[in-house]
Amino acid sequence: MADAAKLGTNFTGVQMSPKDSKKMMEAANHWMPDVPGDRMRMLEERTLRSNEADRIGSVPVPGSAKGMLKSTFDMVRGKSPELLVDKLGERLAYERNGVRLYEAMIAKVGGMEKADPAMVGALQQIRDEEYEHMLTIAHAIESLGADPTAQTPCADVVGVMAMGIVQVLSDPRTNVPQCLNALLTVELADNAAWELLIELSEAAGHKQIADSFVRCKVQEDEHLIKIKSMMRRDLLNDVQ
């Protein structure tokens, strides 16, 4: 695993071959695209496809009498229980994936020639808390009579979003600062999502669920601070 960015042979920039770059730009202006049209045609096609496409999955109907009763009661009060269940499913998927991401990061840091025990310990603590958050969400979903094992539409979407982060952390070539940068993206999104989920739970009339999420939000605040501090320290050490 590389410890830091190094100068080397990189042929991706146009400065490496000005003549060839000029020919490439001339060819781009000379040869028309295989598919006729312009940006407006592309916009029209995308609009058409969006109108024809079905939605990404659905929120499952509660499988228990308790869940059906809760959903019916919320609907009578003008609430949208399916929206809350969808967002809870999203957070459950995100936290589950977070556990896997930190497992990958722990393996990467722990496998270094000069492993930092303090960093490994901090990463293990975050991983354990992400796992606790996952269980908290699962309990909240069950308390609504819903099934925490079902993949909701928003859970599907965050799973796709996380694929790039998974690839960064599992790539043997990436170094610690690069992976910390990826985790920072994860924690920024996670932090904002917990804040919104608390507000959404309160608005839906489930204050007990919202209160159970406060501790998770406090810990996510700490995760963000820790990852930012690790990233700053590693980058500054490489520069000096």
TIZA-56110 format. One record per residue (C-alpha): residue number from 0; chain; x, y, z. Coordinates in steps of 0.25 Angstrom, whole numbers, plus 2048, in hexadecimal, padded with zeros to 3 digits. Layout:
N
<rose><resi>NUM</resi><chain>A</chain><east>X</east><north>Y</north><up>Z</up></rose>
...
//
This chain:
240
<rose><resi>0</resi><chain>A</chain><east>800</east><north>800</north><up>800</up></rose>
<rose><resi>1</resi><chain>A</chain><east>805</east><north>80E</north><up>7FC</up></rose>
<rose><resi>2</resi><chain>A</chain><east>808</east><north>817</north><up>808</up></rose>
<rose><resi>3</resi><chain>A</chain><east>807</east><north>824</north><up>800</up></rose>
<rose><resi>4</resi><chain>A</chain><east>806</east><north>82A</north><up>7F3</up></rose>
<rose><resi>5</resi><chain>A</chain><east>812</east><north>829</north><up>7EA</up></rose>
<rose><resi>6</resi><chain>A</chain><east>817</east><north>82F</north><up>7DE</up></rose>
<rose><resi>7</resi><chain>A</chain><east>818</east><north>826</north><up>7D2</up></rose>
<rose><resi>8</resi><chain>A</chain><east>815</east><north>823</north><up>7C4</up></rose>
<rose><resi>9</resi><chain>A</chain><east>807</east><north>827</north><up>7C1</up></rose>
<rose><resi>10</resi><chain>A</chain><east>802</east><north>829</north><up>7B3</up></rose>
<rose><resi>11</resi><chain>A</chain><east>7F4</east><north>82D</north><up>7B6</up></rose>
<rose><resi>12</resi><chain>A</chain><east>7F6</east><north>83C</north><up>7B4</up></rose>
<rose><resi>13</resi><chain>A</chain><east>7F6</east><north>844</north><up>7A7</up></rose>
<rose><resi>14</resi><chain>A</chain><east>804</east><north>84A</north><up>7AB</up></rose>
<rose><resi>15</resi><chain>A</chain><east>80A</east><north>83D</north><up>7A9</up></rose>
<rose><resi>16</resi><chain>A</chain><east>808</east><north>83D</north><up>79A</up></rose>
<rose><resi>17</resi><chain>A</chain><east>804</east><north>84B</north><up>794</up></rose>
<rose><resi>18</resi><chain>A</chain><east>804</east><north>846</north><up>786</up></rose>
<rose><resi>19</resi><chain>A</chain><east>7FB</east><north>83A</north><up>788</up></rose>
<rose><resi>20</resi><chain>A</chain><east>7F2</east><north>842</north><up>791</up></rose>
<rose><resi>21</resi><chain>A</chain><east>7F0</east><north>84D</north><up>786</up></rose>
<rose><resi>22</resi><chain>A</chain><east>7ED</east><north>842</north><up>77C</up></rose>
<rose><resi>23</resi><chain>A</chain><east>7E3</east><north>83C</north><up>785</up></rose>
<rose><resi>24</resi><chain>A</chain><east>7DB</east><north>849</north><up>787</up></rose>
<rose><resi>25</resi><chain>A</chain><east>7DB</east><north>84B</north><up>778</up></rose>
<rose><resi>26</resi><chain>A</chain><east>7D5</east><north>83D</north><up>776</up></rose>
<rose><resi>27</resi><chain>A</chain><east>7CB</east><north>840</north><up>780</up></rose>
<rose><resi>28</resi><chain>A</chain><east>7C6</east><north>84C</north><up>779</up></rose>
<rose><resi>29</resi><chain>A</chain><east>7C7</east><north>845</north><up>76B</up></rose>
<rose><resi>30</resi><chain>A</chain><east>7C0</east><north>838</north><up>76E</up></rose>
<rose><resi>31</resi><chain>A</chain><east>7B1</east><north>839</north><up>772</up></rose>
<rose><resi>32</resi><chain>A</chain><east>7AC</east><north>830</north><up>77D</up></rose>
<rose><resi>33</resi><chain>A</chain><east>7A6</east><north>823</north><up>779</up></rose>
<rose><resi>34</resi><chain>A</chain><east>798</east><north>827</north><up>77F</up></rose>
<rose><resi>35</resi><chain>A</chain><east>792</east><north>833</north><up>779</up></rose>
<rose><resi>36</resi><chain>A</chain><east>78D</east><north>83E</north><up>781</up></rose>
<rose><resi>37</resi><chain>A</chain><east>791</east><north>849</north><up>78B</up></rose>
<rose><resi>38</resi><chain>A</chain><east>78F</east><north>84C</north><up>79A</up></rose>
<rose><resi>39</resi><chain>A</chain><east>780</east><north>84F</north><up>798</up></rose>
<rose><resi>40</resi><chain>A</chain><east>77E</east><north>841</north><up>791</up></rose>
<rose><resi>41</resi><chain>A</chain><east>785</east><north>83B</north><up>79D</up></rose>
<rose><resi>42</resi><chain>A</chain><east>77C</east><north>842</north><up>7A7</up></rose>
<rose><resi>43</resi><chain>A</chain><east>770</east><north>83E</north><up>7A0</up></rose>
<rose><resi>44</resi><chain>A</chain><east>774</east><north>82F</north><up>79F</up></rose>
<rose><resi>45</resi><chain>A</chain><east>777</east><north>82F</north><up>7AE</up></rose>
<rose><resi>46</resi><chain>A</chain><east>76A</east><north>836</north><up>7B1</up></rose>
<rose><resi>47</resi><chain>A</chain><east>763</east><north>82B</north><up>7A9</up></rose>
<rose><resi>48</resi><chain>A</chain><east>76A</east><north>820</north><up>7B0</up></rose>
<rose><resi>49</resi><chain>A</chain><east>767</east><north>826</north><up>7BE</up></rose>
<rose><resi>50</resi><chain>A</chain><east>758</east><north>827</north><up>7BB</up></rose>
<rose><resi>51</resi><chain>A</chain><east>758</east><north>818</north><up>7B6</up></rose>
<rose><resi>52</resi><chain>A</chain><east>760</east><north>812</north><up>7C1</up></rose>
<rose><resi>53</resi><chain>A</chain><east>75A</east><north>80C</north><up>7CD</up></rose>
<rose><resi>54</resi><chain>A</chain><east>75F</east><north>80F</north><up>7DB</up></rose>
<rose><resi>55</resi><chain>A</chain><east>76A</east><north>809</north><up>7E2</up></rose>
<rose><resi>56</resi><chain>A</chain><east>764</east><north>7FE</north><up>7EA</up></rose>
<rose><resi>57</resi><chain>A</chain><east>759</east><north>800</north><up>7F5</up></rose>
<rose><resi>58</resi><chain>A</chain><east>757</east><north>801</north><up>804</up></rose>
<rose><resi>59</resi><chain>A</chain><east>752</east><north>7F3</north><up>808</up></rose>
<rose><resi>60</resi><chain>A</chain><east>744</east><north>7F2</north><up>80E</up></rose>
<rose><resi>61</resi><chain>A</chain><east>745</east><north>7EF</north><up>81D</up></rose>
<rose><resi>62</resi><chain>A</chain><east>746</east><north>7E0</north><up>81F</up></rose>
<rose><resi>63</resi><chain>A</chain><east>73F</east><north>7E0</north><up>82D</up></rose>
<rose><resi>64</resi><chain>A</chain><east>732</east><north>7E5</north><up>833</up></rose>
<rose><resi>65</resi><chain>A</chain><east>739</east><north>7EE</north><up>83C</up></rose>
<rose><resi>66</resi><chain>A</chain><east>740</east><north>7F5</north><up>830</up></rose>
<rose><resi>67</resi><chain>A</chain><east>734</east><north>7F6</north><up>828</up></rose>
<rose><resi>68</resi><chain>A</chain><east>72C</east><north>7FC</north><up>834</up></rose>
<rose><resi>69</resi><chain>A</chain><east>737</east><north>806</north><up>836</up></rose>
<rose><resi>70</resi><chain>A</chain><east>738</east><north>80A</north><up>827</up></rose>
<rose><resi>71</resi><chain>A</chain><east>729</east><north>80B</north><up>826</up></rose>
<rose><resi>72</resi><chain>A</chain><east>729</east><north>814</north><up>833</up></rose>
<rose><resi>73</resi><chain>A</chain><east>734</east><north>81D</north><up>82D</up></rose>
<rose><resi>74</resi><chain>A</chain><east>72C</east><north>81F</north><up>820</up></rose>
<rose><resi>75</resi><chain>A</chain><east>720</east><north>823</north><up>827</up></rose>
<rose><resi>76</resi><chain>A</chain><east>728</east><north>82E</north><up>82E</up></rose>
<rose><resi>77</resi><chain>A</chain><east>72D</east><north>832</north><up>821</up></rose>
<rose><resi>78</resi><chain>A</chain><east>73B</east><north>82C</north><up>822</up></rose>
<rose><resi>79</resi><chain>A</chain><east>743</east><north>825</north><up>818</up></rose>
<rose><resi>80</resi><chain>A</chain><east>748</east><north>818</north><up>81F</up></rose>
<rose><resi>81</resi><chain>A</chain><east>74E</east><north>813</north><up>812</up></rose>
<rose><resi>82</resi><chain>A</chain><east>757</east><north>81F</north><up>811</up></rose>
<rose><resi>83</resi><chain>A</chain><east>75D</east><north>81D</north><up>81F</up></rose>
<rose><resi>84</resi><chain>A</chain><east>75F</east><north>80E</north><up>81D</up></rose>
<rose><resi>85</resi><chain>A</chain><east>766</east><north>811</north><up>810</up></rose>
<rose><resi>86</resi><chain>A</chain><east>770</east><north>81B</north><up>816</up></rose>
<rose><resi>87</resi><chain>A</chain><east>772</east><north>811</north><up>822</up></rose>
<rose><resi>88</resi><chain>A</chain><east>775</east><north>806</north><up>818</up></rose>
<rose><resi>89</resi><chain>A</chain><east>77F</east><north>810</north><up>811</up></rose>
<rose><resi>90</resi><chain>A</chain><east>786</east><north>813</north><up>81E</up></rose>
<rose><resi>91</resi><chain>A</chain><east>787</east><north>804</north><up>822</up></rose>
<rose><resi>92</resi><chain>A</chain><east>78D</east><north>801</north><up>814</up></rose>
<rose><resi>93</resi><chain>A</chain><east>797</east><north>80C</north><up>816</up></rose>
<rose><resi>94</resi><chain>A</chain><east>79B</east><north>808</north><up>824</up></rose>
<rose><resi>95</resi><chain>A</chain><east>79D</east><north>7FA</north><up>820</up></rose>
<rose><resi>96</resi><chain>A</chain><east>7A6</east><north>7FE</north><up>815</up></rose>
<rose><resi>97</resi><chain>A</chain><east>7AD</east><north>807</north><up>81E</up></rose>
<rose><resi>98</resi><chain>A</chain><east>7B1</east><north>7FB</north><up>827</up></rose>
<rose><resi>99</resi><chain>A</chain><east>7B7</east><north>7F4</north><up>81A</up></rose>
<rose><resi>100</resi><chain>A</chain><east>7BE</east><north>801</north><up>816</up></rose>
<rose><resi>101</resi><chain>A</chain><east>7C5</east><north>802</north><up>824</up></rose>
<rose><resi>102</resi><chain>A</chain><east>7C9</east><north>7F4</north><up>824</up></rose>
<rose><resi>103</resi><chain>A</chain><east>7D0</east><north>7F6</north><up>816</up></rose>
<rose><resi>104</resi><chain>A</chain><east>7D7</east><north>803</north><up>81C</up></rose>
<rose><resi>105</resi><chain>A</chain><east>7DB</east><north>7FB</north><up>829</up></rose>
<rose><resi>106</resi><chain>A</chain><east>7E1</east><north>7F0</north><up>820</up></rose>
<rose><resi>107</resi><chain>A</chain><east>7E8</east><north>7FB</north><up>817</up></rose>
<rose><resi>108</resi><chain>A</chain><east>7EE</east><north>803</north><up>823</up></rose>
<rose><resi>109</resi><chain>A</chain><east>7F1</east><north>7F6</north><up>82B</up></rose>
<rose><resi>110</resi><chain>A</chain><east>7F9</east><north>7F0</north><up>820</up></rose>
<rose><resi>111</resi><chain>A</chain><east>802</east><north>7FC</north><up>81E</up></rose>
<rose><resi>112</resi><chain>A</chain><east>811</east><north>7F9</north><up>821</up></rose>
<rose><resi>113</resi><chain>A</chain><east>810</east><north>804</north><up>82C</up></rose>
<rose><resi>114</resi><chain>A</chain><east>802</east><north>802</north><up>831</up></rose>
<rose><resi>115</resi><chain>A</chain><east>7FC</east><north>80D</north><up>83A</up></rose>
<rose><resi>116</resi><chain>A</chain><east>7F6</east><north>806</north><up>846</up></rose>
<rose><resi>117</resi><chain>A</chain><east>7EE</east><north>813</north><up>84A</up></rose>
<rose><resi>118</resi><chain>A</chain><east>7E8</east><north>814</north><up>83C</up></rose>
<rose><resi>119</resi><chain>A</chain><east>7E4</east><north>806</north><up>83C</up></rose>
<rose><resi>120</resi><chain>A</chain><east>7DE</east><north>807</north><up>849</up></rose>
<rose><resi>121</resi><chain>A</chain><east>7D6</east><north>814</north><up>845</up></rose>
<rose><resi>122</resi><chain>A</chain><east>7D1</east><north>80D</north><up>838</up></rose>
<rose><resi>123</resi><chain>A</chain><east>7CD</east><north>800</north><up>840</up></rose>
<rose><resi>124</resi><chain>A</chain><east>7C5</east><north>809</north><up>84A</up></rose>
<rose><resi>125</resi><chain>A</chain><east>7BE</east><north>810</north><up>83E</up></rose>
<rose><resi>126</resi><chain>A</chain><east>7BB</east><north>802</north><up>837</up></rose>
<rose><resi>127</resi><chain>A</chain><east>7B5</east><north>7FD</north><up>844</up></rose>
<rose><resi>128</resi><chain>A</chain><east>7AC</east><north>80A</north><up>846</up></rose>
<rose><resi>129</resi><chain>A</chain><east>7A8</east><north>809</north><up>837</up></rose>
<rose><resi>130</resi><chain>A</chain><east>7A3</east><north>7FA</north><up>83A</up></rose>
<rose><resi>131</resi><chain>A</chain><east>79B</east><north>7FF</north><up>847</up></rose>
<rose><resi>132</resi><chain>A</chain><east>795</east><north>80A</north><up>83E</up></rose>
<rose><resi>133</resi><chain>A</chain><east>791</east><north>7FF</north><up>834</up></rose>
<rose><resi>134</resi><chain>A</chain><east>78A</east><north>7F7</north><up>840</up></rose>
<rose><resi>135</resi><chain>A</chain><east>783</east><north>804</north><up>845</up></rose>
<rose><resi>136</resi><chain>A</chain><east>77D</east><north>806</north><up>837</up></rose>
<rose><resi>137</resi><chain>A</chain><east>779</east><north>7F8</north><up>836</up></rose>
<rose><resi>138</resi><chain>A</chain><east>772</east><north>7F9</north><up>843</up></rose>
<rose><resi>139</resi><chain>A</chain><east>76B</east><north>806</north><up>83F</up></rose>
<rose><resi>140</resi><chain>A</chain><east>766</east><north>7FF</north><up>832</up></rose>
<rose><resi>141</resi><chain>A</chain><east>760</east><north>7F3</north><up>83A</up></rose>
<rose><resi>142</resi><chain>A</chain><east>759</east><north>7FD</north><up>844</up></rose>
<rose><resi>143</resi><chain>A</chain><east>751</east><north>802</north><up>838</up></rose>
<rose><resi>144</resi><chain>A</chain><east>74D</east><north>7F4</north><up>834</up></rose>
<rose><resi>145</resi><chain>A</chain><east>756</east><north>7F4</north><up>828</up></rose>
<rose><resi>146</resi><chain>A</chain><east>761</east><north>7EA</north><up>823</up></rose>
<rose><resi>147</resi><chain>A</chain><east>76F</east><north>7EF</north><up>825</up></rose>
<rose><resi>148</resi><chain>A</chain><east>774</east><north>7E4</north><up>81B</up></rose>
<rose><resi>149</resi><chain>A</chain><east>76C</east><north>7EA</north><up>80F</up></rose>
<rose><resi>150</resi><chain>A</chain><east>774</east><north>7F3</north><up>806</up></rose>
<rose><resi>151</resi><chain>A</chain><east>76C</east><north>800</north><up>804</up></rose>
<rose><resi>152</resi><chain>A</chain><east>76E</east><north>809</north><up>7F8</up></rose>
<rose><resi>153</resi><chain>A</chain><east>777</east><north>813</north><up>7FF</up></rose>
<rose><resi>154</resi><chain>A</chain><east>77F</east><north>807</north><up>804</up></rose>
<rose><resi>155</resi><chain>A</chain><east>781</east><north>803</north><up>7F6</up></rose>
<rose><resi>156</resi><chain>A</chain><east>786</east><north>811</north><up>7F2</up></rose>
<rose><resi>157</resi><chain>A</chain><east>790</east><north>812</north><up>7FD</up></rose>
<rose><resi>158</resi><chain>A</chain><east>796</east><north>804</north><up>7FA</up></rose>
<rose><resi>159</resi><chain>A</chain><east>799</east><north>809</north><up>7EC</up></rose>
<rose><resi>160</resi><chain>A</chain><east>79F</east><north>816</north><up>7F1</up></rose>
<rose><resi>161</resi><chain>A</chain><east>7A8</east><north>80E</north><up>7FA</up></rose>
<rose><resi>162</resi><chain>A</chain><east>7AE</east><north>806</north><up>7EF</up></rose>
<rose><resi>163</resi><chain>A</chain><east>7B9</east><north>810</north><up>7EC</up></rose>
<rose><resi>164</resi><chain>A</chain><east>7BD</east><north>811</north><up>7FB</up></rose>
<rose><resi>165</resi><chain>A</chain><east>7BE</east><north>802</north><up>7FC</up></rose>
<rose><resi>166</resi><chain>A</chain><east>7C7</east><north>802</north><up>7F0</up></rose>
<rose><resi>167</resi><chain>A</chain><east>7D0</east><north>80C</north><up>7F6</up></rose>
<rose><resi>168</resi><chain>A</chain><east>7D2</east><north>806</north><up>803</up></rose>
<rose><resi>169</resi><chain>A</chain><east>7D3</east><north>7F8</north><up>7FD</up></rose>
<rose><resi>170</resi><chain>A</chain><east>7DE</east><north>7FC</north><up>7F3</up></rose>
<rose><resi>171</resi><chain>A</chain><east>7EC</east><north>7F7</north><up>7F7</up></rose>
<rose><resi>172</resi><chain>A</chain><east>7F2</east><north>803</north><up>7F0</up></rose>
<rose><resi>173</resi><chain>A</chain><east>7EB</east><north>80E</north><up>7F8</up></rose>
<rose><resi>174</resi><chain>A</chain><east>7F2</east><north>814</north><up>804</up></rose>
<rose><resi>175</resi><chain>A</chain><east>7ED</east><north>818</north><up>812</up></rose>
<rose><resi>176</resi><chain>A</chain><east>7EB</east><north>827</north><up>80E</up></rose>
<rose><resi>177</resi><chain>A</chain><east>7E3</east><north>823</north><up>802</up></rose>
<rose><resi>178</resi><chain>A</chain><east>7DA</east><north>819</north><up>80A</up></rose>
<rose><resi>179</resi><chain>A</chain><east>7D8</east><north>824</north><up>815</up></rose>
<rose><resi>180</resi><chain>A</chain><east>7D3</east><north>82D</north><up>80A</up></rose>
<rose><resi>181</resi><chain>A</chain><east>7C9</east><north>823</north><up>806</up></rose>
<rose><resi>182</resi><chain>A</chain><east>7C5</east><north>821</north><up>814</up></rose>
<rose><resi>183</resi><chain>A</chain><east>7C3</east><north>830</north><up>816</up></rose>
<rose><resi>184</resi><chain>A</chain><east>7B9</east><north>830</north><up>80B</up></rose>
<rose><resi>185</resi><chain>A</chain><east>7B2</east><north>824</north><up>812</up></rose>
<rose><resi>186</resi><chain>A</chain><east>7B1</east><north>82B</north><up>81F</up></rose>
<rose><resi>187</resi><chain>A</chain><east>7AD</east><north>839</north><up>81A</up></rose>
<rose><resi>188</resi><chain>A</chain><east>7A1</east><north>832</north><up>813</up></rose>
<rose><resi>189</resi><chain>A</chain><east>79E</east><north>829</north><up>81F</up></rose>
<rose><resi>190</resi><chain>A</chain><east>79E</east><north>835</north><up>829</up></rose>
<rose><resi>191</resi><chain>A</chain><east>794</east><north>83D</north><up>821</up></rose>
<rose><resi>192</resi><chain>A</chain><east>78B</east><north>831</north><up>81F</up></rose>
<rose><resi>193</resi><chain>A</chain><east>78A</east><north>82E</north><up>82E</up></rose>
<rose><resi>194</resi><chain>A</chain><east>786</east><north>83D</north><up>830</up></rose>
<rose><resi>195</resi><chain>A</chain><east>77B</east><north>83C</north><up>826</up></rose>
<rose><resi>196</resi><chain>A</chain><east>777</east><north>82E</north><up>82B</up></rose>
<rose><resi>197</resi><chain>A</chain><east>775</east><north>834</north><up>839</up></rose>
<rose><resi>198</resi><chain>A</chain><east>76C</east><north>83F</north><up>833</up></rose>
<rose><resi>199</resi><chain>A</chain><east>764</east><north>836</north><up>82A</up></rose>
<rose><resi>200</resi><chain>A</chain><east>761</east><north>82C</north><up>836</up></rose>
<rose><resi>201</resi><chain>A</chain><east>75C</east><north>838</north><up>83F</up></rose>
<rose><resi>202</resi><chain>A</chain><east>754</east><north>83D</north><up>833</up></rose>
<rose><resi>203</resi><chain>A</chain><east>74E</east><north>82F</north><up>831</up></rose>
<rose><resi>204</resi><chain>A</chain><east>749</east><north>82F</north><up>840</up></rose>
<rose><resi>205</resi><chain>A</chain><east>754</east><north>825</north><up>844</up></rose>
<rose><resi>206</resi><chain>A</chain><east>75B</east><north>82D</north><up>84F</up></rose>
<rose><resi>207</resi><chain>A</chain><east>760</east><north>820</north><up>856</up></rose>
<rose><resi>208</resi><chain>A</chain><east>767</east><north>81C</north><up>849</up></rose>
<rose><resi>209</resi><chain>A</chain><east>76D</east><north>82A</north><up>847</up></rose>
<rose><resi>210</resi><chain>A</chain><east>772</east><north>82A</north><up>856</up></rose>
<rose><resi>211</resi><chain>A</chain><east>779</east><north>81C</north><up>853</up></rose>
<rose><resi>212</resi><chain>A</chain><east>781</east><north>823</north><up>848</up></rose>
<rose><resi>213</resi><chain>A</chain><east>787</east><north>82E</north><up>850</up></rose>
<rose><resi>214</resi><chain>A</chain><east>792</east><north>826</north><up>855</up></rose>
<rose><resi>215</resi><chain>A</chain><east>795</east><north>821</north><up>847</up></rose>
<rose><resi>216</resi><chain>A</chain><east>796</east><north>82F</north><up>842</up></rose>
<rose><resi>217</resi><chain>A</chain><east>79F</east><north>833</north><up>84D</up></rose>
<rose><resi>218</resi><chain>A</chain><east>7A9</east><north>828</north><up>84A</up></rose>
<rose><resi>219</resi><chain>A</chain><east>7A8</east><north>82B</north><up>83B</up></rose>
<rose><resi>220</resi><chain>A</chain><east>7AC</east><north>839</north><up>83E</up></rose>
<rose><resi>221</resi><chain>A</chain><east>7B8</east><north>833</north><up>845</up></rose>
<rose><resi>222</resi><chain>A</chain><east>7BB</east><north>82A</north><up>839</up></rose>
<rose><resi>223</resi><chain>A</chain><east>7BC</east><north>836</north><up>830</up></rose>
<rose><resi>224</resi><chain>A</chain><east>7C6</east><north>83D</north><up>839</up></rose>
<rose><resi>225</resi><chain>A</chain><east>7CE</east><north>831</north><up>83B</up></rose>
<rose><resi>226</resi><chain>A</chain><east>7CF</east><north>82E</north><up>82C</up></rose>
<rose><resi>227</resi><chain>A</chain><east>7D2</east><north>83C</north><up>829</up></rose>
<rose><resi>228</resi><chain>A</chain><east>7DD</east><north>83C</north><up>833</up></rose>
<rose><resi>229</resi><chain>A</chain><east>7E3</east><north>82F</north><up>82E</up></rose>
<rose><resi>230</resi><chain>A</chain><east>7E3</east><north>835</north><up>820</up></rose>
<rose><resi>231</resi><chain>A</chain><east>7E9</east><north>842</north><up>823</up></rose>
<rose><resi>232</resi><chain>A</chain><east>7F4</east><north>83C</north><up>82C</up></rose>
<rose><resi>233</resi><chain>A</chain><east>7F8</east><north>832</north><up>821</up></rose>
<rose><resi>234</resi><chain>A</chain><east>7F9</east><north>83C</north><up>816</up></rose>
<rose><resi>235</resi><chain>A</chain><east>801</east><north>846</north><up>81E</up></rose>
<rose><resi>236</resi><chain>A</chain><east>80A</east><north>83B</north><up>822</up></rose>
<rose><resi>237</resi><chain>A</chain><east>80D</east><north>838</north><up>813</up></rose>
<rose><resi>238</resi><chain>A</chain><east>80F</east><north>846</north><up>80F</up></rose>
<rose><resi>239</resi><chain>A</chain><east>819</east><north>849</north><up>81A</up></rose>
//
